[in-house]
């Protein structure tokens, strides 16, 4: 089914399910104001920042300005000018500045100077009159003294009727340097040494919304989702909490997300459409979405159609909550693509909270589009595993296996689930009492699949915590040590009988991200050396963070190396940016790793550990090597189909791999996958453009139909990835009867 016809059918379908709007929100409390429709403006002063009203004597005005008074203005006052070259100058000490004012159809264009240098022209026009709008922001300035100047340029948008410019308030990010806790015995000091190949780490770009969720959608863009909060990026007169990030230019385009996507999950379907499902009701009145969207995101299904162009101006999230929603509410759910191109939505919580419990647990799966399977007729299907794994069982770690079953890990347990027969095969428990799912968060990967060993699946689980999940928050400490354990199992009869093989990372981590690289190795980055996920719950919180002792040096894991020699941080740079709760990392088509996020706070905060918008780029040594290149390739590859690729190889032929870069959130890299393709070497000797014969994956079990990135790898050096569609590109089958239910 074509994307749009499938979407049209979804739009017409009505699911007869309760709205659950009365369910309580964060920690079981909904404030009366949280559903009251009031103006949710971008103006906000986060902890660790300071506001200066337009009447402050520290703001210096030049030219002709008038003063207005209204309760709609910050501190009831506003300064306005329509005179060309009128200006406002302000000197401050900090790392960021935000300018708030009005916008309407009589405003013109302002020029912004930072430390004497022109940095931006700001069009203040809007068709609708809006108050307390963030019209300019600049973060990540060097710590110290700065001067910002706003000048009325006298120019205007063609639609504008005037050249107004006004100042309502300025907010300064003070930027007190973060004093990181000493890692002590919780982690080793992992520094580059010797003459080994060096990795590079650079900070470049800002996300505008906290990157709580991250998925690469094309060769040029990644999609980020956050929760409702006062992010600096705005859309339609309010803060945005979804955006598209240009991987080449670092430009950010806001998305018009309508419902609260706090701790949602996501995946791509077989036609390339991405779904983002679940979330939370509003959390506080200060982050209410009631005036411009759906208050409750718990049952939301947000649809993002394929958008492969470099111009993403017309790409957006589609929501229609009256007609398109899940059959049950889910917060902290995992979403996984199946061999038929549909999505399995797994577990979660019925409402906001922290550690799951029997009153909030949603121990079920459902499918998107809904299926009439096992007599469910589109409604949720009970999963005993998600009852037995209470309480630390949110965001379960799952992967589709090459026989069509599903590996699932939660808490200290694991199983293989046959969704077609609705049967569970319990696996040996994770060793040494280590819990691997939220809030004792570890990470997991399906190691690369290869025809050389018949696509034998092997699972790797790393990090987490041995903290008792039955304890109250006040009995848990932010200094409780994380786990350094990695557990690995081959999912064959013999491998299961042998059980988990245990290794130790050089540094203990909770909330780590494990990223598959095109050369088959695993990068482990981000995380904390102590505490657990979440905020505002445990003893010894740092700011609001439940975790402390950020682990700042990545580690590389080579699954093919001998046991005891698989971990290395040689040549690895250390970051100075803590990346803990709500941080992400992903491989990008270029071969670099994008690292973003971290926000253990209810709303945007600038105190330790504050809301992080900076993006870091970690480049493996292969980025500076002579690299192969894919000159041309088919954009669609069928199962078992033999195709020809034009490639440029520096030497002899290497491997061709298909990769699903995953949907990343809360250390879960859902659908992350790497499959080696059967390849016939070219006749030439390398160095020129060659024709490479490649065979698509043998079936939809080895690689489920949908989008992939294809890389050519020669001697451990990958090409840049190109996006392809695996399968016929059609959407998953829609069961009309299940839809009507």
Secondary structure, DSSP 8 states (H G I E B T S, - for coil): --HHHHHHHHHH--------TTS--GGG---GGGGS-----S----BTEEEEETT-TTEEEES--EEEE-TTSGGGEEEEE-STT-EEEEEEEESEEEEEEEEBTTB-EEEEEETTEEEEEEE-B-SS-EEEEEEEEE----SEEEEEEEEE-S---TT-S--BEEE-EEEEE----------GGGB------TT----EEEEEEE-SS--SEEEE-SSSEEEEE--SS--S-EETTEE-SEEEEETTT--EEE----B--TT-EEEE-TTS-EEEE------SGGG--TTTSBS--TTBEEEE----SS--TT---B--TTTSB-SS--BS-EEEE-TTS-EEEE--BSSS-SS--TTTB--EEEEES----TT-TTS-EE-THHHHT-SS-BS-EEEE-TTS-EEEEETTEEEEEETTTTEEEE----GGG-B-SBTS-EEEEE--B-GGGTS--EEEEEE-B---TTS-GGG-BTTSBB--EEEEEE-SHHHHHH--EEEE-SB--BS-EEEE-TTS-EEEE--EEEEEEEES-SBT-BTTEEEEEE--B-EEE-TTS-TTS-EE-TT--B-SS---TTEEEEE-TTS-EEEEE---SSS-B-SSS----EEEEEE-GGGGS---EEEE--SEE-TT-EEEEEEE-SSS--EEEEEE--EEETTEEET-EEEEEEEE--SS-SSSEEEEEEE--SSTTTS-SEEEEEEEEETTEE---EEEEESS-------HHHHH-
